[in-house]
């Protein structure tokens, strides 16, 4: 029975829901009664588009229909034998199944429900609907437990109409009272109308699914490419650093070899000089002994004779002068100098390497946030660098607040310190960042982003007065934007809090007036070639402040 049950479901036409009659199979693989599919395509004749009712595949031109002999034979075999087999155990209705309303004792699973009879039938009790002309117009659907929902609770009649005014199913009696003069149609007509919308929605969903499947494949390929690129970059980087370390190692070996060679040469010279000195010392000691012996001779004639026989003294070696050299200390200093230069070079170029890594971005830039709440997703904590602060600027609140002072502060000397009233952030800014600056006092404030290699002195180092910085100047009833000494008026309102959004990779910089709402003041679209830093410039006005706000 299990096999027969499977055949009945498989060999049913999805249009009439009955067993296939003169079955035909479309190229998409779905089968229908020949008359059913012909009627369906006749209804599509005006559109000149012929579709499969099951999968919606389009056929153009209209296909020629040929009877599927094998399916026809299977249907006939099922009709002869399928209805007399005893039901298998799993064909009985369980708690979650729809039971046949006509079975007595143990009820079988319903095969179909009838919307006219409002009853559900197993295979055996369904046969009259297939065989008797009286049931020809009955509508069979998949088994349903909710058939009573099709009955009007007020009039106890079949709800076969639809009120478009109230958007609900109604019965024929409802049309005469509470739905009188409403726009009503048959439920079938409304279903047809809604089915078209549903089909369009389904097509849209299917198209989006195809698009998303394509996007997933693109991302998967990009992930693979990205991984391969990263692996290659790490391998190439490792080889480059290995070569550099090998070069340094070879230079180290060369220097040590030169030191050893020089050591051997100088030691040999010193040893030779020492040996000659020792020989001269020996000779001098011998002559000293002879002279001493001669001086002790009492016989004057003998003294004179022996004195005459003394050989002349060998000429003395040149005086040995040991220069007060530092020996190999100069070599150590020279190597240390090269090390310092190399460290400085690596420090300066490391930013370029880090920026190159940071610029790797597979996905397209994210859209600029439209609300302050969205901007908070990219909030960046900003603290100020005391080594860059002008000596008349006081940092407080964990180095987030800067105040103009009358008296110079006791900052140590530093090459990064500005001679004008401005200061940079410690944090570098890459990718997406958002922060806010609150100003108080009557003085003007420049809220800016800048490259770190900006000049530290002179009017040209003021944010906005060079090609390395972008600044919004806020003062009473006026805002200006400046870059490369070009200043533009952007607002004639007082701005006490400025919001700054930066997308480094996309080259997007936006300044906002932040109050109860968020108002765009100015937007810059450019290309940033270096890492950026936040900064503020305060025109000299003792007590004026600018604070990088904590965003929560």
LUMLONU-421741 format. One line per 5 residues: number of its first residue (from 0); their letters; for each residue x, y, z of N, C-alpha, C. Coordinates in steps of 0.05 Angstrom, whole numbers. Each point is the difference from the previous one (the first is absolute). Last residue first. Layout:
N
NUM) a) X,Y,Z,X,Y,Z,X,Y,Z  ...
! end
This chain:
552
551) xxxxx) 562,1155,478,-12,-23,12,-26,-6,-14  99,62,-5,-25,-7,-14,-11,-26,12  67,86,29,-3,-28,4,-28,-7,-12  60,87,-34,-21,-11,18,1,-30,1  72,82,-13,-8,-23,-16,-19,-16,18
546) xxxxx) 20,109,6,1,-26,13,-10,-22,-19  38,110,13,-11,-19,-19,3,-27,12  2,113,34,6,-29,1,-12,-14,-24  30,105,48,-14,-15,-21,9,-29,1  40,67,56,-24,-13,10,-16,-15,-20
541) xxxxx) 64,78,-33,3,-14,26,-27,-10,10  32,17,-99,-22,12,16,0,-15,27  49,-8,-103,7,8,27,-22,16,13  -19,-78,-71,10,27,-2,3,11,29  5,-104,-26,-16,20,15,13,27,-4
536) xxxxx) -3,-105,-49,15,25,3,-19,20,14  9,-115,-13,-16,24,5,20,24,2  -7,-113,-42,14,23,12,-19,23,5  18,-114,-35,-18,21,7,16,23,13  39,-69,-75,-2,4,29,-20,22,4
531) xxxxx) 32,-77,-85,-10,26,10,0,0,31  58,-53,-85,-16,-3,24,-7,27,11  19,-2,-104,14,-7,25,-20,-5,22  -27,25,-88,24,-15,-7,16,-8,25  -107,28,-34,19,3,22,24,-19,-6
526) xxxxx) -78,51,-63,15,-25,4,21,5,21  -104,44,-15,27,3,-10,14,-27,2  -94,62,25,6,-25,-14,28,2,-13  -64,51,83,23,0,-18,3,-27,-12  -80,67,52,10,-26,-7,23,2,-20
521) xxxxx) -62,62,79,17,-1,-23,10,-29,-4  -72,24,61,11,27,-5,17,0,-26  -87,-62,45,25,0,-15,8,29,-6  -59,-36,85,-2,15,-25,27,0,-14  -64,-50,81,27,-1,-11,-1,13,-28
516) xxxxx) -62,14,97,2,-14,-26,29,1,-9  -17,37,81,-22,-20,1,-1,-16,-26  86,38,-1,-17,11,21,-21,-21,5  94,18,-65,-14,-20,17,-15,16,22  47,12,-104,-9,15,24,-17,-18,16
511) xxxxx) 80,-34,-70,-28,4,7,-4,19,23  73,-39,-85,-2,15,25,-30,6,5  65,-75,-61,-24,16,3,0,13,28  62,-60,-80,2,15,25,-24,18,2  46,-87,-64,-24,16,7,4,12,28
506) xxxxx) 52,-67,-58,7,28,-4,-22,19,7  7,-100,5,-17,12,-20,7,30,-5  47,-49,67,4,-14,-25,-16,13,-23  -9,34,89,27,5,-11,3,-13,-27  -81,40,54,4,-26,-13,25,3,-15
501) xxxxx) -51,59,84,22,-5,-19,-1,-28,-10  -59,84,58,0,-27,-10,22,-3,-22  -31,70,88,18,-5,-23,-2,-29,-8  -56,84,59,4,-28,-5,17,-4,-25  -15,85,76,5,-9,-28,3,-30,0
496) xxxxx) -44,85,65,10,-27,-1,2,-9,-29  -24,89,18,15,-5,25,10,-29,1  -34,80,-74,3,-29,4,17,-4,25  -65,81,-53,20,-7,21,1,-30,4  -25,45,-97,-12,-5,27,22,-7,19
491) xxxxx) 4,13,-98,-2,26,14,-14,-3,27  62,-64,-78,-23,3,18,0,28,13  66,-29,-65,-18,-23,-2,-25,2,17  91,57,-52,-22,1,19,-19,-23,-4  107,-2,-25,-27,3,-11,-21,1,22
486) xxxxx) 116,6,-28,-21,0,21,-27,6,-12  109,-33,-23,-25,8,-13,-23,-3,21  93,-28,13,-2,30,1,-25,10,-15  17,-95,13,20,11,-18,-3,30,-4  -82,-32,46,20,-20,-9,19,14,-20
481) xxxxx) -95,20,71,26,8,-12,17,-24,-7  -107,42,30,16,-23,-5,26,8,-14  -74,52,71,14,-1,-25,15,-26,-2  -86,55,59,18,-23,-3,13,1,-28  -62,66,77,14,-4,-25,17,-25,1
476) xxxxx) -47,47,75,-18,4,-23,14,-4,-27  67,0,76,-27,10,5,-14,5,-27  73,-72,-10,1,25,16,-29,9,4  66,-87,-44,-25,8,12,4,25,17  49,-61,-85,3,22,19,-27,8,11
471) xxxxx) 46,-91,-48,-24,15,2,4,20,22  73,-59,-68,-10,11,26,-26,15,-3  87,-68,-42,-27,8,-7,-14,9,26  110,-20,-41,-21,1,21,-26,10,-12  86,-5,-46,1,-24,16,-22,-2,21
466) xxxxx) 25,73,-63,-13,-22,-15,1,-26,15  -8,102,45,20,-16,-15,-15,-23,-13  -39,61,64,17,19,-15,21,-15,-17  -64,-42,61,-15,12,-22,17,18,-17  32,-16,98,-17,-19,-14,-17,15,-20
461) xxxxx) 96,36,26,-27,1,11,-18,-18,-17  93,20,-19,-5,-25,14,-28,0,12  41,75,-48,-8,-22,-19,-6,-26,15  32,80,45,-29,2,-8,-8,-23,-17  84,-18,66,-8,19,-21,-29,0,-7
456) xxxxx) 48,-90,39,3,29,6,-8,17,-23  1,-98,0,-6,6,29,3,29,7  -29,-65,-93,20,18,12,-8,7,28  -34,-94,-41,-5,29,-3,21,16,14  -13,-99,-6,25,14,-8,-6,29,-7
451) xxxxx) -69,-64,25,18,5,23,25,17,-8  -99,9,-47,22,-19,0,20,8,22  -105,25,11,25,8,-12,19,-24,-2  -107,47,29,16,-25,-4,25,8,-16  -71,63,68,15,-8,-24,8,-29,0
446) xxxxx) -52,96,44,-2,-30,3,10,-12,-25  12,101,49,3,-16,-25,-3,-30,8  -36,97,49,12,-27,2,1,-13,-27  -13,105,54,-4,-18,-23,15,-26,5  -36,63,84,20,-2,-21,-8,-20,-22
441) xxxxx) -48,22,83,-6,17,-22,20,-3,-23  -36,-78,74,15,25,0,-6,15,-26  -4,-108,1,-11,20,18,17,25,-1  -21,-102,-58,15,25,5,-15,18,19  7,-111,-33,-16,20,13,17,25,6
436) xxxxx) 1,-92,-70,16,20,15,-19,21,10  -1,-111,-39,-13,26,4,18,18,17  6,-94,-72,5,12,26,-13,27,1  19,-98,-64,-18,22,6,6,10,28  39,-70,-88,3,12,26,-21,22,3
431) xxxxx) 41,-87,-70,-23,16,8,4,11,29  88,-23,-55,-26,-11,-6,-23,18,10  87,27,47,-2,-15,-25,-28,-11,-2  67,69,64,-28,-4,-9,1,-15,-27  65,12,97,-2,3,-29,-27,-8,-10
426) xxxxx) 29,39,101,-10,-22,-17,1,7,-29  25,63,68,18,-23,1,-8,-22,-20  -24,106,-17,-8,-24,15,23,-20,1  18,109,-8,-9,-24,-16,-9,-22,19  6,116,3,9,-25,12,-12,-23,-17
421) xxxxx) 17,120,7,-14,-24,-9,14,-25,10  20,106,-6,-17,-11,20,-16,-24,-10  102,26,-34,-26,13,-1,-19,-16,19  86,-31,-14,5,27,9,-25,17,-1  13,-112,13,-7,22,-17,7,27,13
416) xxxxx) 48,-102,12,-17,21,13,-5,23,-20  56,-82,-10,-27,-1,-11,-17,23,10  92,-17,29,0,9,-28,-28,0,-12  24,18,106,-5,-22,-18,-3,10,-29  22,28,114,5,5,-28,-6,-25,-17
411) xxxxx) -54,12,91,28,-4,-8,3,6,-30  -75,49,62,4,-23,-16,30,-3,-7  -61,62,63,27,-11,2,3,-26,-16  -66,89,-21,1,-24,16,29,-11,-1  -37,106,-10,11,-24,-14,1,-23,19
406) xxxxx) -74,79,10,28,-7,8,9,-25,-14  -87,34,-13,16,24,-2,29,-6,5  -71,-73,-44,9,11,25,16,26,-5  -78,-74,-48,20,21,-5,7,14,27  -34,-105,-14,-8,27,8,23,19,-5
401) xxxxx) -42,-108,-22,22,19,-3,-11,28,6  -25,-115,14,-9,28,0,25,18,-1  6,-95,4,-21,3,-20,-8,29,-3  65,-46,64,11,10,-26,-21,0,-22  -23,-19,92,12,-23,-14,11,7,-27
396) xxxxx) -37,71,50,-20,-21,-5,11,-24,-15  58,86,-16,-13,-11,24,-20,-20,-8  85,75,-36,-15,-25,-5,-12,-10,26  36,101,-40,-1,-18,22,-18,-24,-7  62,79,-56,-24,-17,1,2,-19,23
391) xxxxx) 69,62,-31,-21,16,13,-27,-16,0  81,-34,-41,6,3,28,-22,17,15  -21,-66,-85,13,26,4,3,5,30  -8,-101,-35,-15,22,9,17,26,2  27,-94,-23,-6,18,-23,-14,26,9
386) xxxxx) 25,-72,60,25,7,-14,-5,19,-24  -72,-40,53,14,23,14,25,9,-15  -89,-47,-41,28,-7,4,14,24,13  -109,-35,3,20,19,-11,28,-7,8  -92,-63,-18,15,13,22,22,16,-14
381) xxxxx) -99,-54,-29,23,17,-7,12,11,25  -69,-84,-40,10,14,23,25,16,-7  -83,-31,-65,28,-3,4,8,17,25  -94,-47,-54,12,19,19,29,-7,6  -71,-38,-62,28,4,-7,14,19,19
376) xxxxx) -92,-24,10,12,-26,-6,30,3,-6  -58,75,13,12,-11,25,13,-27,-5  -53,46,-66,28,9,1,14,-12,24  -93,-14,-11,16,-16,-19,29,7,1  -58,53,50,1,-27,12,16,-19,-18
371) xxxxx) -18,87,-30,21,0,20,3,-27,13  -36,2,-100,-9,11,25,24,-1,20  9,-30,-90,-19,21,-4,-10,13,26  96,-52,-40,-23,-2,18,-18,25,-3  58,-39,-82,4,18,23,-25,-1,18
366) xxxxx) 28,-87,-58,-12,27,-3,4,17,25  73,-75,-27,-27,1,12,-11,28,-4  72,-46,-68,-2,17,23,-29,0,11  31,-88,-51,-3,28,-7,-4,17,25  54,-92,9,-27,9,-5,0,30,-8
361) xxxxx) 83,-44,21,-14,-16,-21,-27,13,-7  96,40,38,-29,0,6,-15,-14,-23  103,38,39,-12,-24,-12,-29,-2,9  59,68,32,-15,7,-24,-11,-25,-14  58,-3,78,-26,10,7,-18,5,-24
356) xxxxx) 91,-25,-12,-15,-23,10,-29,9,6  59,66,-28,-5,-18,-22,-16,-24,9  29,61,65,-22,11,-16,-7,-18,-24  74,-22,54,-25,-4,15,-24,10,-16  86,15,-36,-7,-29,0,-26,-5,14
351) xxxxx) 33,88,2,-8,-7,-27,-8,-30,-2  36,31,81,-27,11,-4,-10,-7,-28  89,-20,23,-20,-19,11,-28,9,-3  81,51,-23,-13,-16,-22,-21,-20,11  50,56,60,-13,18,-20,-15,-16,-21
346) xxxxx) 51,-47,64,-22,13,14,-15,18,-20  78,-43,-30,-22,-19,3,-24,13,14  78,52,-9,-12,-6,-26,-23,-19,2  49,20,78,-15,23,-9,-14,-5,-27  58,-66,32,-24,1,17,-18,23,-9
341) xxxxx) 84,-7,-41,-18,-21,-9,-26,0,16  68,58,27,-11,9,-26,-20,-21,-11  47,-22,78,-19,21,5,-13,10,-25  69,-63,-8,-24,-12,13,-21,21,5  83,29,-31,-15,-14,-22,-26,-12,11
336) xxxxx) 59,36,63,-12,22,-16,-17,-12,-23  51,-59,53,-23,10,15,-14,22,-15  79,-33,-36,-21,-20,-3,-25,10,15  76,53,9,-9,1,-27,-23,-19,-5  43,0,84,-17,24,-3,-11,2,-29
331) xxxxx) 61,-70,20,-25,-4,15,-19,24,-4  86,8,-35,-15,-19,-16,-27,-5,13  61,52,46,-11,15,-22,-17,-18,-18  50,-37,71,-24,14,10,-14,15,-23  86,-54,3,-23,-7,-18,-26,13,9
326) xxxxx) 91,46,30,0,-27,-11,-25,-5,-17  30,82,40,-22,-14,14,-4,-28,-11  97,61,6,-24,-7,-15,-21,-12,17  96,49,10,-23,-3,18,-26,-5,-15  101,-29,-32,-19,22,-2,-24,-5,19
321) xxxxx) 105,-31,6,-27,-12,-1,-20,23,1  108,-9,-28,-21,17,10,-27,-13,-3  113,-23,1,-27,-11,-3,-20,19,13  102,19,-45,-17,1,24,-28,-11,-6  84,-37,-55,-16,25,3,-17,-1,25
316) xxxxx) 88,-58,3,-26,1,-15,-13,27,4  108,-8,9,-25,-6,15,-24,1,-19  106,-27,-25,-19,23,2,-26,-9,13  90,-49,29,-19,0,-23,-18,24,3  100,0,40,-28,-6,8,-18,2,-25
311) xxxxx) 107,-26,-5,-18,23,1,-29,-9,7  84,-57,36,-13,7,-26,-19,23,4  92,-20,58,-30,-1,1,-12,8,-27  96,1,23,-10,-24,-14,-31,-1,1  50,69,43,4,3,-28,-12,-23,-15
306) xxxxx) 1,-2,93,-19,21,-9,1,3,-30  63,-57,43,-27,-12,-2,-21,20,-10  88,31,16,0,-20,-21,-28,-12,-4  14,61,71,0,13,-26,0,-19,-23  3,-35,86,-25,14,-3,-1,13,-28
301) xxxxx) 81,-40,29,-20,-20,-8,-27,13,-5  68,54,32,6,-9,-27,-21,-20,-10  -6,31,90,-7,21,-20,5,-9,-28  -29,-58,86,24,4,-17,-7,20,-22  -66,-31,59,18,18,15,25,7,-17
296) xxxxx) -110,-30,-21,28,-7,-5,18,21,13  -98,2,-4,11,-11,25,30,-8,-4  -57,34,-71,3,21,20,13,-9,26  -23,-62,-69,23,17,-8,5,22,21  -76,-54,10,24,-16,5,25,16,-6
291) xxxxx) -83,39,-20,4,-2,29,25,-15,7  -26,4,-90,10,26,10,5,0,30  -38,-76,-39,28,3,-9,11,26,10  -91,-17,17,17,-18,16,29,3,-8  -64,47,-50,2,11,27,18,-16,18
286) xxxxx) -20,-31,-86,19,22,-1,4,12,28  -66,-66,-8,27,-12,-4,21,21,0  -89,28,2,7,-12,26,28,-12,-1  -37,34,-79,7,22,18,8,-11,27  -32,-61,-64,26,11,-8,9,22,19
281) xxxxx) -87,-35,13,21,-21,5,28,11,-6  -73,55,-23,4,-1,29,21,-20,8  -26,4,-90,17,23,8,5,1,30  -58,-66,-33,28,-5,-9,18,23,8  -91,10,18,11,-20,18,29,-6,-9
276) xxxxx) -50,56,-55,7,14,25,12,-20,20  -32,-34,-80,24,16,-5,9,15,25  -81,-49,4,23,-18,-3,26,15,-4  -82,49,3,7,-10,26,25,-18,-1  -37,31,-80,13,22,14,9,-9,28
271) xxxxx) -50,-61,-50,26,4,-13,15,22,15  -88,-16,28,18,-22,8,28,3,-12  -68,62,-25,8,4,28,19,-22,9  -36,-9,-85,18,23,1,10,5,28  -65,-66,-12,25,-8,-12,21,22,1
266) xxxxx) -88,19,28,14,-17,20,27,-9,-11  -55,48,-59,11,17,21,14,-16,21  -42,-48,-69,21,17,-11,13,17,22  -75,-53,23,23,-17,-6,23,17,-10  -82,43,13,12,-8,26,25,-16,-5
261) xxxxx) -51,23,-74,15,23,10,13,-6,26  -55,-66,-36,24,4,-18,17,23,10  -82,-17,44,20,-21,6,25,4,-16  -71,59,-17,11,5,27,21,-21,6  -48,-11,-79,18,23,-2,14,6,27
256) xxxxx) -66,-66,-1,23,-9,-14,21,22,-3  -84,21,37,16,-16,19,26,-10,-13  -60,47,-55,12,18,20,17,-16,19  -49,-49,-63,22,15,-13,14,18,20  -76,-48,30,23,-18,-4,24,15,-13
251) xxxxx) -81,46,9,11,-5,27,25,-17,-3  -49,14,-77,15,25,7,13,-3,28  -55,-70,-29,25,1,-16,16,25,6  -84,-8,41,18,-21,11,27,0,-15  -69,56,-31,12,11,25,19,-20,12
246) xxxxx) -45,-29,-75,18,22,-8,13,12,25  -66,-64,13,24,-13,-11,20,21,-8  -83,29,29,15,-10,23,25,-14,-9  -57,31,-67,11,23,14,17,-10,24  -45,-66,-49,22,12,-16,13,23,15
241) xxxxx) -76,-37,39,22,-19,2,24,11,-16  -79,48,-6,13,4,26,23,-19,4  -49,-11,-79,12,26,0,15,5,26  -51,-78,-7,24,-2,-17,15,26,0  -83,-2,44,20,-16,15,26,-2,-16
236) xxxxx) -72,41,-43,10,17,22,22,-15,16  -45,-48,-67,18,20,-12,12,18,22  -64,-62,29,23,-14,-10,21,20,-12  -83,34,28,16,-9,23,25,-14,-8  -60,25,-68,12,24,12,17,-8,24
231) xxxxx) -49,-68,-42,22,8,-17,14,25,12  -77,-30,44,21,-21,2,25,8,-16  -77,54,-9,12,3,27,23,-19,4  -50,-9,-79,15,25,-1,15,5,27  -60,-72,-6,24,-6,-16,18,25,-1
226) xxxxx) -82,10,43,17,-18,15,26,-6,-15  -66,51,-44,11,15,22,20,-17,16  -50,-42,-68,21,18,-11,14,15,21  -73,-51,27,21,-18,-9,24,17,-11  -78,45,23,13,-9,24,24,-18,-7
221) xxxxx) -54,30,-70,17,21,11,14,-8,25  -61,-60,-38,23,2,-17,19,22,10  -81,-8,45,16,-24,5,26,0,-17  -63,68,-14,14,3,25,18,-24,7  -54,-4,-77,20,21,-4,17,3,26
216) xxxxx) -74,-57,3,22,-12,-15,23,20,-5  -78,31,42,14,-18,18,24,-13,-15  -58,55,-50,17,16,18,16,-18,19  -63,-41,-57,23,10,-15,19,16,18  -79,-29,38,17,-23,-5,25,8,-16
211) xxxxx) -65,65,14,15,-5,25,18,-25,-4  -57,23,-71,20,21,4,17,-5,24  -71,-58,-17,21,-4,-20,22,21,4  -75,9,54,15,-24,8,23,-5,-20  -60,68,-21,18,8,22,16,-23,10
206) xxxxx) -64,-18,-64,21,16,-12,20,9,21  -76,-47,29,18,-18,-15,23,15,-12  -68,50,41,16,-15,20,20,-18,-13  -60,45,-55,19,19,11,18,-14,21  -69,-49,-38,20,4,-20,22,20,11
201) xxxxx) -75,-15,54,17,-24,-1,23,3,-20  -65,67,5,17,0,24,19,-24,0  -64,4,-68,20,21,-4,19,1,24  -71,-59,7,19,-10,-21,22,21,-5  -71,24,57,18,-20,13,21,-10,-20
196) xxxxx) -67,56,-33,19,16,17,20,-19,14  -67,-41,-50,18,15,-18,21,16,16  -68,-44,47,20,-19,-10,20,14,-19  -76,46,33,22,-1,20,22,-19,-9  -76,5,-54,13,26,1,24,0,19
191) xxxxx) -53,-77,-4,14,3,-26,15,27,0  -55,-17,74,24,-17,1,16,3,-26  -83,43,4,20,14,16,26,-16,2  -71,-40,-43,10,23,-16,21,15,15  -43,-71,44,17,-10,-21,12,22,-17
186) xxxxx) -64,19,67,26,-6,12,19,-10,-21  -76,67,-31,2,-28,10,28,-4,11  -36,98,9,5,-18,-23,1,-28,11  -28,111,31,3,-29,5,4,-15,-26  -8,103,49,12,-12,-24,6,-29,6
181) xxxxx) -82,53,49,29,-3,1,10,-12,-27  -93,15,29,12,21,-15,31,0,1  -40,-58,75,-16,11,-22,14,24,-12  22,-60,77,18,6,-23,-15,9,-25  -44,-24,84,22,18,8,20,7,-23
176) xxxxx) -84,-48,-30,-2,16,24,25,17,4  -12,-60,-74,-26,14,1,-2,17,25  75,-57,-23,-2,21,-20,-25,17,3  19,-79,52,14,24,11,-2,23,-20  -33,-87,-22,-19,16,17,13,25,11
171) xxxxx) 51,-63,-52,-19,14,-17,-19,17,16  95,-17,45,-19,-18,-14,-20,17,-15  108,24,25,-28,2,9,-17,-21,-15  111,38,24,-18,-19,-13,-28,2,12  70,86,-4,-6,-25,14,-19,-17,-16
166) xxxxx) 31,99,-9,22,-20,-2,-5,-24,17  -56,80,-18,9,-7,27,22,-20,0  -32,32,-83,-1,24,17,11,-6,27  -11,-68,-64,25,15,-4,0,25,17  -48,-98,10,-7,29,1,27,15,-2
161) xxxxx) -34,-102,-33,21,16,13,-7,29,-2  -49,-109,-4,4,27,-11,22,15,16  -36,-88,20,11,-3,-26,3,27,-14  -23,-53,96,9,27,-7,15,-2,-27  -83,-61,44,27,0,-11,8,28,-8
156) xxxxx) -70,-11,80,1,-6,-28,28,2,-10  -43,25,88,5,-28,-3,-2,-9,-29  -6,90,43,-22,-11,-16,3,-30,-5  63,50,55,-26,14,5,-23,-14,-14  93,-27,-8,-9,-4,28,-27,12,5
151) xxxxx) 40,-40,-93,-6,26,12,-10,-5,28  68,-67,-50,-28,3,6,-4,27,13  86,-38,-22,-13,8,-24,-30,5,3  57,-35,68,6,28,-2,-12,11,-26  -2,-92,23,-22,15,11,5,30,-1
146) xxxxx) 66,-64,-29,-22,3,-19,-22,17,11  94,-29,30,-13,26,5,-23,4,-19  66,-73,3,-16,-2,24,-17,25,5  39,-50,-95,1,23,18,-17,-4,24  49,-48,-98,-15,-4,26,4,24,19
141) xxxxx) 6,21,-104,16,-17,18,-14,-2,27  -67,18,-77,25,12,7,16,-19,18  -93,9,-73,17,-16,18,26,14,4  -105,26,-32,28,9,0,15,-17,21  -93,-18,-65,11,3,27,30,7,-1
136) xxxxx) -61,-20,-75,7,28,6,10,4,28  -27,-88,-32,19,11,-19,9,28,7  -62,-68,41,22,13,15,20,14,-18  -76,-50,-33,-12,19,20,22,15,15  18,-71,-64,-3,27,-12,-11,20,20
131) xxxxx) 58,-89,28,-28,9,-4,0,28,-11  83,-46,20,-15,-17,-19,-28,12,-6  69,37,61,13,-5,-25,-19,-12,-21  -28,16,89,7,27,-12,14,-3,-27  -21,-78,51,-24,12,-12,5,27,-12
126) xxxxx) 72,-45,47,-6,-10,-26,-26,12,-12  42,10,90,3,22,-20,-10,-8,-27  8,-58,77,-24,16,1,0,24,-19  77,-59,5,-24,-16,-7,-25,18,-1  83,38,27,0,-7,-29,-25,-15,-7
121) xxxxx) -13,65,80,23,-18,-6,-3,-8,-29  -41,94,39,-5,-28,-9,27,-15,-3  -57,94,48,25,-11,-9,-4,-30,-6  -69,93,1,8,-25,13,26,-9,-13  -64,73,-27,13,6,26,7,-25,16
116) xxxxx) -40,14,-91,-11,-18,20,10,8,28  33,50,-70,-29,1,-3,-13,-17,22  94,4,-12,-9,26,10,-30,3,-2  64,-89,15,-18,12,-19,-11,26,11  95,-65,12,-23,13,14,-16,14,-22
111) xxxxx) 73,-90,0,-9,27,-10,-22,10,19  48,-77,23,16,5,-23,-7,28,-11  -4,-45,104,-15,12,-22,19,5,-23  13,-79,74,7,27,-6,-16,10,-24  -46,-74,61,24,3,-18,6,29,-4
106) xxxxx) -50,-50,87,-3,17,-23,26,1,-16  -51,-73,68,25,13,-4,-1,16,-26  -93,-17,26,22,-15,14,25,17,-3  -60,22,-77,-9,-8,26,22,-16,14  -4,81,-83,10,-26,10,-12,-5,28
101) xxxxx) -12,81,-51,-20,-21,-5,9,-27,9  50,85,4,-24,5,15,-20,-23,-4  112,2,-1,-23,-2,-18,-26,1,17  91,49,34,-13,-26,-2,-24,1,-19  99,54,16,-29,5,-6,-13,-27,-5
96) xxxxx) 90,12,65,-10,-4,-27,-29,9,-2  57,-5,80,7,24,-16,-12,-2,-29  -11,-71,65,-10,25,13,5,24,-18  -7,-88,-56,11,5,27,-10,26,11  -36,-77,-78,4,28,8,11,1,29
91) xxxxx) 18,-81,-72,-20,9,19,7,28,10  57,-51,-59,-22,15,-14,-22,8,19  79,-53,24,6,28,-1,-21,16,-15  -4,-96,7,-4,12,26,4,30,-1  -35,-45,-89,22,-5,17,-4,15,26
86) xxxxx) -81,-35,-64,17,23,7,23,-9,19  -45,-63,-75,-5,7,27,19,23,8  -34,-15,-102,21,-9,19,-8,9,28  -48,21,-83,-9,-24,15,20,-10,20  7,75,-67,-22,6,19,-7,-24,18
81) xxxxx) 68,1,-73,8,17,22,-22,3,21  -1,-48,-88,10,-15,23,3,17,25  -34,31,-88,-8,-28,2,6,-12,26  26,90,-23,-30,-2,2,-9,-29,4  91,17,-15,-8,9,27,-30,-2,3
76) xxxxx) 37,-19,-83,7,-22,19,-9,8,28  -9,64,-68,-19,-21,-4,5,-23,20  61,71,-2,-25,9,11,-21,-22,-2  84,-15,-39,1,-1,29,-26,9,13  9,6,-94,-2,-28,9,1,-2,30
71) xxxxx) 11,85,-37,-27,-9,-5,-3,-29,9  86,38,1,-17,10,22,-29,-9,-3  59,-23,-70,8,-14,25,-17,9,23  -10,43,-84,-12,-27,0,6,-14,26  -12,103,-27,21,-15,13,-11,-28,5
66) xxxxx) -28,76,-79,-8,-17,23,24,-16,10  8,98,-47,-1,-29,-7,-6,-16,25  -1,109,-42,-5,-18,22,-3,-29,-11  53,98,-29,-19,-21,-10,-2,-21,22  23,106,20,10,-27,-6,-22,-18,-11
61) xxxxx) 11,109,-10,-16,-20,15,9,-28,-8  77,70,-15,-29,2,-4,-15,-22,16  50,26,57,-7,15,-25,15,-13,-23  -22,-10,114,6,-14,-25,-10,18,-23  29,7,114,-13,11,-24,8,-16,-24
56) xxxxx) -11,-24,111,19,3,-22,-15,8,-25  -35,-19,92,-2,26,-13,21,4,-23  -26,-78,61,26,14,5,2,27,-14  -85,-50,-2,13,-9,25,26,16,6  -57,9,-79,-15,9,23,14,-7,26
51) xxxxx) 46,23,-96,-7,-24,16,-14,9,25  -5,60,-92,16,-7,23,-8,-26,13  -3,71,-92,-11,-25,10,18,-10,22  -29,93,-62,20,-11,18,-12,-25,13  -45,66,-57,20,-14,-16,23,-11,17
46) xxxxx) -84,49,22,26,10,8,22,-13,-17  -91,-26,-11,2,28,-7,28,10,6  -24,-89,25,4,3,-29,4,29,-8  -18,-50,87,24,18,-4,5,7,-29  -71,-59,28,-5,24,15,24,20,-2
41) xxxxx) 6,-86,-40,-20,16,-15,-5,27,15  55,-64,41,14,16,-20,-19,16,-18  -36,-57,67,17,20,13,14,17,-21  -51,-73,-29,-18,22,9,17,22,13  47,-76,-27,-10,14,-24,-18,24,9
36) xxxxx) 31,-59,65,22,18,-8,-9,16,-25  -61,-65,33,5,21,21,21,20,-10  -21,-77,-53,-20,21,-1,5,22,19  58,-74,2,3,14,-26,-21,23,-1  39,-31,94,-19,-10,-19,1,16,-25
31) xxxxx) 90,-1,53,-27,10,4,-19,-16,-19  112,10,44,-20,-14,-16,-28,10,7  114,33,4,-26,-2,13,-21,-11,-19  93,21,-24,-2,-24,16,-27,-4,14  36,67,-66,10,6,27,-3,-24,18
26) xxxxx) -32,0,-90,29,-3,1,12,8,27  -100,-42,-4,14,24,-12,30,-4,2  -82,-75,-5,22,10,16,14,23,-15  -104,-54,5,21,11,-17,21,11,19  -93,-73,5,22,17,11,20,9,-21
21) xxxxx) -99,-39,9,16,6,-24,24,18,7  -45,-3,81,-15,-11,-22,13,9,-26  24,-8,115,6,9,-27,-18,-14,-21  -35,14,100,19,-17,-14,4,10,-28  -32,77,61,-9,-28,-4,22,-16,-13
16) xxxxx) -1,97,18,5,-16,25,-11,-28,-2  7,76,-66,-26,-10,9,1,-16,25  80,41,-29,-20,20,-7,-28,-10,9  82,-51,10,0,22,19,-21,22,-7  1,-110,-17,3,25,-15,-2,23,20
11) xxxxx) 34,-103,24,-23,18,-1,7,25,-15  56,-79,25,-14,-2,-26,-25,17,0  56,-6,78,18,6,-22,-15,2,-27  -46,-27,78,8,28,3,18,9,-24  -26,-90,3,-24,17,-4,8,29,3
6) xxxxx) 67,-64,16,-7,2,-28,-24,19,-4  27,-21,87,20,17,-12,-7,4,-30  -51,-62,47,-6,27,10,19,21,-13  15,-91,-17,-24,9,-14,-7,28,8  71,-43,45,7,6,-27,-23,11,-16
1) xx) -17,-28,87,18,23,1,7,8,-28  -49,-78,14,-17,24,0,17,25,0
! end
